[in-house]
């Protein structure tokens, strides 16, 4: 079991130093060419892999080119177009409703504030943060996906469980200039090493500062739960 540093701030600083060296050019893995496509892709990515979303949107974005196309779409047909995505029926409804709101209330343009984005169907803080950061170059918070949720807890940076509570807990200790990249660093680390099941602690560059390390400990991470 690794030994975390004395304060959360020091722990975060060490994590950032190591992961930024390991992943010097972090970037979003969803494919999109404009803000609308980004919004749709992020809504679809909830509880679904980016790889699967990219495969689906390659065809979707050819069929639905404008916000009006989504707003006027037949919901059953849209759902069928999304049928390889998890919860495709619900997501089709979210997308159509969000598109209608954007057409009616925002002149067809994806809004650029947290409150306006989270008023859209299917859009919570995670989705809104992604759209603001990568669509509008505005950083208001930290995107907390499953990797950030899992790894920040394993590293002892937070004890919170809900994504919004984790974000609130992280923002004071993660320097604002790193808010966007912090998510991408943890996502990359989560995909490569600190997986939900059977994390590779033996080859982890954070093992010596990780209180959840499996090495020489009784911590059982095999089922993805760390506490």
Backbone as CSV, one residue per row, in Angstrom:
resi,resn,N_x,N_y,N_z,CA_x,CA_y,CA_z,C_x,C_y,C_z
1,UNK,0.841,-1.191,0.000,0.000,0.000,0.000,0.876,1.241,0.000
2,UNK,0.591,2.159,-0.932,1.366,3.384,-0.988,0.997,4.340,0.132
3,UNK,1.799,5.355,0.294,1.561,6.346,1.343,1.261,7.704,0.720
4,UNK,0.045,8.203,0.861,-0.288,9.505,0.287,0.466,10.620,1.000
5,UNK,0.600,11.753,0.340,1.265,12.890,0.957,0.384,13.501,2.035
6,UNK,0.950,14.419,2.806,0.307,14.876,4.033,-1.007,15.618,3.811
7,UNK,-1.112,16.353,2.719,-2.328,17.125,2.468,-2.903,16.761,1.103
8,UNK,-4.175,17.045,0.928,-4.790,16.783,-0.375,-4.147,17.633,-1.454
9,UNK,-3.803,18.874,-1.115,-3.158,19.750,-2.085,-1.830,19.178,-2.556
10,UNK,-1.043,18.650,-1.610,0.244,18.058,-1.965,0.039,16.785,-2.790
11,UNK,-0.971,16.014,-2.440,-1.267,14.792,-3.180,-1.661,15.125,-4.619
12,UNK,-2.512,16.124,-4.781,-2.939,16.544,-6.117,-1.749,17.042,-6.932
13,UNK,-0.889,17.844,-6.299,0.277,18.375,-7.002,1.173,17.251,-7.510
14,UNK,1.382,16.232,-6.678,2.222,15.105,-7.079,1.572,14.316,-8.211
15,UNK,0.288,14.095,-8.105,-0.444,13.377,-9.155,-0.355,14.132,-10.484
16,UNK,-0.559,15.438,-10.443,-0.493,16.254,-11.659,0.910,16.223,-12.251
17,UNK,1.930,16.349,-11.407,3.316,16.336,-11.901,3.613,15.041,-12.654
18,UNK,3.198,13.929,-12.094,3.526,12.641,-12.711,2.675,12.365,-13.953
19,UNK,1.381,12.620,-13.848,0.511,12.305,-14.983,0.730,13.271,-16.154
20,UNK,1.071,14.518,-15.860,1.320,15.468,-16.949,2.585,15.102,-17.720
21,UNK,3.557,14.493,-17.031,4.752,14.001,-17.726,4.422,12.775,-18.575
22,UNK,3.559,11.922,-18.039,3.194,10.691,-18.737,2.279,10.963,-19.932
23,UNK,1.393,11.964,-19.773,0.433,12.299,-20.830,0.536,13.799,-21.133
24,UNK,1.564,14.204,-21.875,1.818,15.635,-22.090,0.814,16.330,-23.005
25,UNK,0.094,15.557,-23.799,-0.843,16.169,-24.746,-2.236,15.561,-24.596
26,UNK,-2.870,15.779,-23.462,-4.189,15.182,-23.242,-5.242,15.840,-24.131
27,UNK,-6.192,15.048,-24.595,-7.244,15.605,-25.432,-8.497,14.763,-25.315
28,UNK,-9.602,15.346,-25.688,-10.874,14.649,-25.655,-10.879,13.564,-26.732
29,UNK,-11.495,12.432,-26.422,-11.472,11.309,-27.367,-12.737,11.207,-28.213
30,UNK,-13.730,12.038,-27.945,-14.932,12.057,-28.773,-14.658,12.804,-30.068
31,UNK,-15.232,12.331,-31.155,-15.078,12.994,-32.452,-16.219,13.979,-32.681
32,UNK,-15.872,15.194,-33.094,-16.886,16.212,-33.401,-16.234,17.312,-34.210
33,UNK,-17.063,18.055,-34.942,-16.517,19.146,-35.745,-17.153,20.489,-35.410
34,UNK,-18.146,20.502,-34.532,-18.775,21.761,-34.116,-19.451,21.551,-32.761
35,UNK,-19.990,22.626,-32.199,-20.563,22.553,-30.854,-21.781,21.641,-30.789
36,UNK,-22.582,21.649,-31.820,-23.751,20.782,-31.834,-23.335,19.317,-31.791
37,UNK,-22.394,18.945,-32.625,-21.924,17.566,-32.638,-21.307,17.185,-31.294
38,UNK,-20.602,18.128,-30.681,-20.020,17.869,-29.363,-21.117,17.590,-28.343
39,UNK,-22.144,18.432,-28.325,-23.248,18.252,-27.382,-23.902,16.886,-27.561
40,UNK,-24.199,16.527,-28.810,-24.831,15.244,-29.077,-23.932,14.099,-28.627
41,UNK,-22.655,14.180,-28.949,-21.719,13.113,-28.601,-21.611,12.932,-27.090
42,UNK,-21.589,14.029,-26.354,-21.437,13.917,-24.902,-22.713,13.360,-24.269
43,UNK,-23.869,13.767,-24.754,-25.117,13.170,-24.261,-25.104,11.665,-24.489
44,UNK,-24.648,11.244,-25.657,-24.617,9.820,-25.977,-23.580,9.064,-25.154
45,UNK,-22.553,9.753,-24.681,-21.446,9.080,-23.995,-21.773,8.655,-22.570
46,UNK,-22.914,9.099,-22.036,-23.281,8.701,-20.675,-23.419,7.184,-20.594
47,UNK,-22.625,6.574,-19.711,-22.630,5.120,-19.517,-22.406,4.353,-20.817
48,UNK,-21.588,4.932,-21.677,-21.255,4.302,-22.958,-19.825,4.702,-23.306
49,UNK,-19.074,3.818,-23.932,-17.684,4.130,-24.247,-17.587,5.158,-25.369
50,UNK,-16.543,5.958,-25.326,-16.314,6.931,-26.394,-16.111,6.233,-27.733
51,UNK,-15.479,5.073,-27.696,-15.256,4.314,-28.932,-16.579,3.959,-29.601
52,UNK,-17.539,3.500,-28.813,-18.856,3.158,-29.347,-19.574,4.402,-29.860
53,UNK,-19.483,5.495,-29.110,-20.125,6.737,-29.530,-19.548,7.217,-30.856
54,UNK,-18.233,7.198,-30.986,-17.600,7.653,-32.227,-18.032,6.807,-33.419
55,UNK,-18.195,5.528,-33.200,-18.639,4.656,-34.281,-20.056,5.012,-34.708
56,UNK,-20.915,5.325,-33.738,-22.314,5.665,-34.041,-22.433,7.043,-34.679
57,UNK,-21.700,8.017,-34.143,-21.851,9.381,-34.649,-21.255,9.569,-36.039
58,UNK,-20.370,8.681,-36.442,-19.820,8.767,-37.798,-20.941,8.735,-38.826
59,UNK,-21.987,7.968,-38.546,-23.140,7.890,-39.448,-24.209,8.914,-39.060
60,UNK,-24.381,9.105,-37.768,-25.425,10.011,-37.282,-25.226,11.432,-37.792
61,UNK,-23.993,11.917,-37.753,-23.726,13.300,-38.140,-23.867,13.532,-39.646
62,UNK,-23.878,12.460,-40.405,-24.139,12.599,-41.840,-25.633,12.744,-42.107
63,UNK,-26.436,12.090,-41.291,-27.889,12.130,-41.482,-28.510,13.381,-40.874
64,UNK,-28.047,13.751,-39.679,-28.593,14.920,-38.967,-27.510,16.002,-38.954
65,UNK,-27.688,16.985,-39.795,-26.626,17.984,-39.983,-26.866,19.277,-39.223
66,UNK,-28.105,19.557,-38.848,-28.421,20.831,-38.201,-29.235,20.598,-36.940
67,UNK,-29.326,21.622,-36.120,-30.128,21.530,-34.903,-31.591,21.283,-35.245
68,UNK,-32.038,21.838,-36.371,-33.428,21.624,-36.793,-33.678,20.162,-37.166
69,UNK,-32.664,19.510,-37.713,-32.818,18.091,-38.053,-33.131,17.259,-36.804
70,UNK,-32.483,17.565,-35.712,-32.755,16.847,-34.464,-34.094,17.279,-33.857
71,UNK,-34.367,18.572,-33.905,-35.608,19.083,-33.314,-36.840,18.527,-34.017
72,UNK,-36.735,18.333,-35.317,-37.882,17.869,-36.105,-37.865,16.366,-36.356
73,UNK,-36.891,15.683,-35.824,-36.742,14.249,-36.085,-37.897,13.454,-35.496
74,UNK,-38.248,12.372,-36.153,-39.157,11.401,-35.568,-38.403,10.682,-34.453
75,UNK,-38.932,10.735,-33.242,-38.177,10.222,-32.092,-37.899,8.731,-32.203
76,UNK,-38.852,7.969,-32.720,-38.633,6.534,-32.873,-37.544,6.249,-33.902
77,UNK,-37.529,7.036,-34.974,-36.498,6.855,-35.997,-35.133,7.246,-35.444
78,UNK,-35.098,8.331,-34.691,-33.835,8.749,-34.077,-33.328,7.680,-33.111
79,UNK,-34.230,7.117,-32.336,-33.837,6.057,-31.410,-33.274,4.856,-32.168
80,UNK,-33.907,4.524,-33.276,-33.419,3.401,-34.074,-32.030,3.699,-34.626
81,UNK,-31.781,4.962,-34.962,-30.465,5.350,-35.453,-29.396,5.262,-34.358
82,UNK,-29.847,5.167,-33.100,-28.922,5.125,-31.963,-28.907,3.764,-31.279
83,UNK,-29.442,2.743,-31.932,-29.753,1.507,-31.212,-28.544,0.712,-30.725
84,UNK,-27.345,1.107,-31.078,-26.173,0.425,-30.510,-25.631,1.153,-29.290
85,UNK,-26.282,2.276,-28.934,-25.881,3.081,-27.786,-26.705,2.661,-26.571
86,UNK,-26.095,2.642,-25.400,-26.841,2.323,-24.188,-27.950,3.347,-23.958
87,UNK,-29.106,2.865,-23.518,-30.264,3.713,-23.214,-30.650,4.598,-24.403
88,UNK,-30.630,4.005,-25.593,-30.836,4.795,-26.807,-32.215,5.426,-26.882
89,UNK,-33.231,4.778,-26.326,-34.566,5.379,-26.368,-34.611,6.673,-25.549
90,UNK,-34.075,6.605,-24.340,-34.055,7.802,-23.486,-33.205,8.901,-24.112
91,UNK,-32.051,8.527,-24.648,-31.148,9.528,-25.221,-31.740,10.177,-26.465
92,UNK,-32.498,9.423,-27.237,-33.178,10.020,-28.392,-34.151,11.090,-27.924
93,UNK,-34.873,10.805,-26.852,-35.799,11.795,-26.306,-35.082,13.020,-25.783
94,UNK,-33.964,12.804,-25.077,-33.186,13.933,-24.565,-32.696,14.819,-25.709
95,UNK,-32.160,14.186,-26.741,-31.575,14.944,-27.849,-32.640,15.751,-28.582
96,UNK,-33.767,15.143,-28.856,-34.837,15.853,-29.555,-35.346,17.032,-28.711
97,UNK,-35.572,16.786,-27.422,-36.054,17.847,-26.537,-35.035,18.969,-26.399
98,UNK,-33.757,18.610,-26.222,-32.705,19.630,-26.105,-32.625,20.462,-27.377
99,UNK,-32.717,19.793,-28.513,-32.658,20.511,-29.793,-33.827,21.478,-29.932
100,UNK,-35.002,21.060,-29.517,-36.164,21.948,-29.595,-35.979,23.177,-28.716
101,UNK,-35.424,22.965,-27.521,-35.164,24.098,-26.627,-34.140,25.047,-27.229
102,UNK,-33.104,24.500,-27.834,-32.066,25.338,-28.447,-32.638,26.158,-29.599
103,UNK,-33.496,25.547,-30.395,-34.128,26.264,-31.511,-35.049,27.363,-30.987
104,UNK,-35.854,27.022,-29.985,-36.865,27.963,-29.496,-36.297,29.069,-28.615
105,UNK,-35.301,28.742,-27.798,-34.824,29.698,-26.790,-33.437,30.270,-27.049
106,UNK,-32.663,29.669,-27.970,-31.281,30.091,-28.154,-30.925,30.334,-29.619
107,UNK,-31.945,30.634,-30.425,-31.712,30.936,-31.841,-30.910,29.858,-32.561
108,UNK,-31.068,28.621,-32.117,-30.409,27.516,-32.791,-28.949,27.331,-32.440
109,UNK,-28.445,28.106,-31.471,-27.040,28.020,-31.099,-26.889,27.332,-29.739
110,UNK,-25.930,26.431,-29.635,-25.665,25.755,-28.363,-25.251,26.802,-27.331
111,UNK,-25.966,26.903,-26.211,-25.681,27.971,-25.236,-24.305,27.832,-24.603
112,UNK,-23.856,28.934,-24.005,-22.490,28.981,-23.481,-22.422,29.290,-21.989
113,UNK,-23.496,28.981,-21.256,-23.458,29.141,-19.808,-23.873,27.835,-19.147
114,UNK,-23.384,27.619,-17.940,-23.699,26.402,-17.211,-25.196,26.279,-16.976
115,UNK,-25.829,27.361,-16.570,-27.252,27.294,-16.244,-28.092,26.993,-17.471
116,UNK,-27.770,27.612,-18.601,-28.540,27.357,-19.817,-28.325,25.942,-20.334
117,UNK,-27.106,25.454,-20.231,-26.833,24.097,-20.690,-27.520,23.056,-19.807
118,UNK,-27.446,23.237,-18.496,-28.046,22.243,-17.606,-29.564,22.321,-17.596
119,UNK,-30.132,23.349,-18.209,-31.591,23.402,-18.396,-32.040,22.508,-19.548
120,UNK,-31.098,22.074,-20.386,-31.429,21.218,-21.517,-31.657,19.783,-21.047
121,UNK,-32.560,19.076,-21.709,-32.822,17.678,-21.371,-31.558,16.838,-21.551
122,UNK,-31.300,15.971,-20.585,-30.165,15.063,-20.689,-28.816,15.680,-20.414
123,UNK,-28.790,16.925,-19.938,-27.517,17.623,-19.707,-27.349,17.943,-18.225
124,UNK,-26.358,17.304,-17.601,-25.984,17.627,-16.233,-24.677,18.401,-16.235
125,UNK,-24.074,18.561,-15.081,-22.842,19.354,-14.994,-21.701,18.720,-15.785
126,UNK,-21.626,17.401,-15.781,-20.552,16.757,-16.531,-20.628,17.121,-18.003
127,UNK,-21.798,16.916,-18.603,-21.974,17.231,-20.026,-21.756,18.708,-20.282
128,UNK,-22.323,19.550,-19.429,-22.182,20.993,-19.609,-20.726,21.423,-19.531
129,UNK,-19.990,20.860,-18.574,-18.565,21.198,-18.459,-17.789,20.829,-19.715
130,UNK,-18.087,19.664,-20.278,-17.389,19.250,-21.498,-17.699,20.211,-22.638
131,UNK,-18.969,20.553,-22.807,-19.366,21.455,-23.895,-18.750,22.835,-23.708
132,UNK,-18.739,23.331,-22.487,-18.135,24.642,-22.229,-16.636,24.610,-22.513
133,UNK,-15.948,23.580,-22.031,-14.498,23.523,-22.179,-14.069,23.333,-23.626
134,UNK,-14.705,22.402,-24.312,-14.237,22.029,-25.646,-15.026,22.676,-26.777
135,UNK,-16.168,23.263,-26.442,-16.949,23.944,-27.462,-16.851,25.453,-27.393
136,UNK,-16.706,25.978,-26.164,-16.696,27.426,-25.972,-15.405,27.948,-25.345
137,UNK,-14.470,27.058,-25.037,-13.209,27.436,-24.385,-13.466,28.157,-23.067
138,UNK,-14.443,27.648,-22.314,-14.794,28.193,-21.004,-14.643,27.074,-19.974
139,UNK,-13.876,27.336,-18.911,-13.679,26.325,-17.875,-14.321,26.813,-16.591
140,UNK,-15.438,26.200,-16.229,-16.152,26.573,-15.008,-16.059,25.514,-13.930
141,UNK,-15.631,24.319,-14.306,-15.565,23.249,-13.330,-14.697,22.111,-13.825
142,UNK,-14.777,20.990,-13.136,-14.009,19.789,-13.463,-14.979,18.701,-13.917
143,UNK,-14.715,18.138,-15.063,-15.554,17.049,-15.562,-15.281,15.802,-14.723
144,UNK,-16.321,15.287,-14.089,-16.177,14.080,-13.271,-16.896,12.933,-13.968
145,UNK,-16.120,12.128,-14.691,-16.674,10.927,-15.302,-16.349,9.747,-14.393
146,UNK,-16.581,8.523,-14.871,-16.354,7.362,-14.007,-14.882,7.193,-13.638
147,UNK,-13.966,7.550,-14.561,-12.535,7.434,-14.256,-12.130,8.420,-13.159
148,UNK,-12.555,9.662,-13.293,-12.232,10.681,-12.287,-12.851,10.303,-10.950
149,UNK,-14.070,9.821,-10.991,-14.759,9.406,-9.770,-13.992,8.287,-9.067
150,UNK,-13.604,7.296,-9.827,-12.921,6.128,-9.263,-11.516,6.469,-8.773
151,UNK,-10.725,7.134,-9.624,-9.309,7.320,-9.320,-9.092,8.379,-8.247
152,UNK,-9.867,9.438,-8.259,-9.697,10.466,-7.222,-10.006,9.893,-5.848
153,UNK,-10.936,8.937,-5.772,-11.219,8.279,-4.495,-10.102,7.302,-4.126
154,UNK,-9.642,6.537,-5.088,-8.564,5.588,-4.805,-7.302,6.298,-4.315
155,UNK,-7.048,7.474,-4.867,-5.843,8.219,-4.497,-6.001,8.978,-3.183
156,UNK,-7.194,8.934,-2.615,-7.415,9.626,-1.356,-7.572,11.125,-1.504
157,UNK,-7.859,11.581,-2.712,-8.033,13.016,-2.940,-9.409,13.466,-2.490
158,UNK,-10.369,12.566,-2.540,-11.724,12.868,-2.068,-12.317,11.611,-1.460
159,UNK,-13.257,11.813,-0.553,-14.026,10.705,-0.001,-15.476,10.773,-0.447
160,UNK,-15.789,11.790,-1.250,-17.157,11.930,-1.752,-17.466,10.819,-2.750
161,UNK,-18.743,10.570,-2.958,-19.156,9.496,-3.849,-19.898,9.994,-5.086
162,UNK,-20.751,10.992,-4.929,-21.529,11.490,-6.062,-20.673,12.403,-6.938
163,UNK,-20.824,12.338,-8.262,-19.997,13.156,-9.162,-20.018,14.644,-8.844
164,UNK,-21.195,15.213,-8.567,-21.243,16.655,-8.295,-20.556,16.992,-6.979
165,UNK,-20.664,16.121,-5.997,-19.975,16.347,-4.723,-18.465,16.202,-4.898
166,UNK,-18.053,15.259,-5.733,-16.627,15.093,-6.020,-16.087,16.333,-6.712
167,UNK,-16.815,16.840,-7.702,-16.369,18.051,-8.398,-16.206,19.209,-7.419
168,UNK,-17.190,19.390,-6.565,-17.138,20.472,-5.583,-15.958,20.315,-4.644
169,UNK,-15.631,19.063,-4.320,-14.525,18.777,-3.417,-13.169,18.975,-4.094
170,UNK,-13.100,18.695,-5.406,-11.837,18.790,-6.131,-11.462,20.223,-6.505
171,UNK,-12.460,21.035,-6.797,-12.166,22.365,-7.337,-11.261,23.220,-6.441
172,UNK,-11.395,23.175,-5.119,-10.497,23.992,-4.285,-9.059,23.482,-4.234
173,UNK,-8.827,22.192,-4.513,-7.481,21.640,-4.363,-6.758,21.412,-5.689
174,UNK,-7.489,21.403,-6.793,-6.867,21.302,-8.112,-6.723,22.711,-8.675
175,UNK,-5.513,23.155,-8.990,-5.333,24.501,-9.536,-6.232,24.720,-10.763
176,UNK,-6.862,25.867,-10.830,-7.843,26.125,-11.880,-7.268,25.916,-13.280
177,UNK,-5.997,26.254,-13.466,-5.401,26.116,-14.795,-5.287,24.655,-15.222
178,UNK,-5.482,23.742,-14.268,-5.401,22.313,-14.583,-6.770,21.623,-14.585
179,UNK,-7.830,22.374,-14.351,-9.147,21.746,-14.241,-9.480,20.893,-15.469
180,UNK,-9.240,21.428,-16.648,-9.593,20.684,-17.858,-8.696,19.462,-18.045
181,UNK,-7.395,19.671,-17.956,-6.468,18.560,-18.197,-6.506,17.510,-17.093
182,UNK,-6.857,17.916,-15.879,-6.927,16.968,-14.773,-7.843,15.800,-15.135
183,UNK,-8.979,16.124,-15.735,-9.903,15.075,-16.162,-9.252,14.150,-17.178
184,UNK,-8.601,14.724,-18.181,-8.013,13.907,-19.239,-6.847,13.067,-18.724
185,UNK,-6.088,13.607,-17.788,-4.987,12.823,-17.211,-5.532,11.603,-16.471
186,UNK,-6.583,11.800,-15.674,-7.147,10.674,-14.935,-7.847,9.682,-15.857
187,UNK,-8.478,10.174,-16.908,-9.099,9.269,-17.876,-8.033,8.398,-18.539
188,UNK,-6.944,9.020,-18.979,-5.874,8.260,-19.629,-5.280,7.236,-18.674
189,UNK,-5.043,7.656,-17.444,-4.485,6.742,-16.443,-5.464,5.613,-16.140
190,UNK,-6.746,5.949,-16.110,-7.754,4.935,-15.839,-7.865,3.904,-16.944
191,UNK,-7.711,4.334,-18.164,-7.795,3.406,-19.289,-6.541,2.546,-19.390
192,UNK,-5.399,3.139,-19.101,-4.137,2.421,-19.283,-3.750,1.542,-18.097
193,UNK,-4.041,2.015,-16.889,-3.480,1.365,-15.702,-4.505,1.126,-14.589
194,UNK,-5.141,2.186,-14.150,-6.020,2.104,-12.972,-7.443,1.776,-13.396
195,UNK,-7.613,0.600,-13.953,-8.910,0.172,-14.460,-9.869,-0.133,-13.310
196,UNK,-11.151,-0.187,-13.638,-12.155,-0.435,-12.600,-11.952,-1.794,-11.954
197,UNK,-11.653,-2.787,-12.768,-11.406,-4.124,-12.267,-9.928,-4.485,-12.511
198,UNK,-9.311,-5.064,-11.520,-7.921,-5.512,-11.629,-6.960,-4.423,-12.089
199,UNK,-6.890,-3.301,-11.381,-5.923,-2.249,-11.744,-4.501,-2.777,-11.670
200,UNK,-3.658,-2.281,-12.557,-2.274,-2.760,-12.654,-1.384,-1.973,-11.687
201,UNK,-1.535,-2.230,-10.408,-0.776,-1.484,-9.401,0.726,-1.700,-9.540
202,UNK,1.133,-2.877,-10.033,2.552,-3.162,-10.168,3.245,-2.317,-11.203
203,UNK,2.486,-1.754,-12.130,3.073,-0.939,-13.182,2.508,0.476,-13.138
204,UNK,2.102,0.909,-11.952,1.451,2.222,-11.807,2.448,3.262,-11.317
205,UNK,2.508,4.373,-12.020,3.461,5.417,-11.654,3.041,6.189,-10.406
206,UNK,1.847,5.906,-9.893,1.375,6.555,-8.674,1.314,5.594,-7.486
207,UNK,1.795,4.373,-7.677,1.611,3.335,-6.663,2.140,3.736,-5.291
208,UNK,3.292,4.397,-5.267,3.902,4.696,-3.969,3.168,5.775,-3.187
209,UNK,2.279,6.529,-3.835,1.495,7.544,-3.124,0.009,7.197,-3.111
210,UNK,-0.324,5.971,-3.479,-1.731,5.572,-3.574,-2.124,4.708,-2.382
211,UNK,-3.029,5.181,-1.537,-3.439,4.402,-0.364,-4.263,3.170,-0.720
212,UNK,-4.674,3.054,-1.976,-5.486,1.906,-2.394,-4.687,0.861,-3.155
213,UNK,-3.375,1.008,-3.202,-2.548,0.041,-3.925,-2.763,-1.377,-3.399
214,UNK,-2.832,-2.319,-4.324,-2.989,-3.736,-3.951,-1.684,-4.351,-3.470
215,UNK,-0.562,-3.720,-3.780,0.728,-4.323,-3.459,0.954,-4.368,-1.953
216,UNK,1.256,-5.562,-1.453,1.552,-5.757,-0.033,0.448,-5.208,0.865
217,UNK,-0.801,-5.409,0.457,-1.912,-4.919,1.272,-3.073,-5.886,1.165
218,UNK,-4.079,-5.630,1.960,-5.279,-6.458,1.935,-6.399,-5.783,1.172
219,UNK,-6.101,-4.675,0.490,-7.126,-3.964,-0.266,-7.543,-4.802,-1.454
220,UNK,-8.835,-4.993,-1.622,-9.368,-5.796,-2.722,-10.080,-4.891,-3.705
221,UNK,-9.466,-4.683,-4.873,-10.066,-3.819,-5.872,-10.649,-4.633,-7.029
222,UNK,-10.699,-5.935,-6.896,-11.091,-6.774,-8.016,-12.492,-6.465,-8.511
223,UNK,-13.364,-6.024,-7.618,-14.740,-5.776,-8.048,-14.977,-4.304,-8.362
224,UNK,-13.920,-3.520,-8.361,-14.053,-2.112,-8.723,-14.433,-1.225,-7.555
225,UNK,-14.630,-1.774,-6.357,-14.937,-0.958,-5.188,-13.706,-0.890,-4.312
226,UNK,-13.410,0.325,-3.856,-12.129,0.487,-3.197,-12.218,0.817,-1.719
227,UNK,-13.408,0.935,-1.173,-13.482,1.291,0.246,-14.371,0.293,0.976
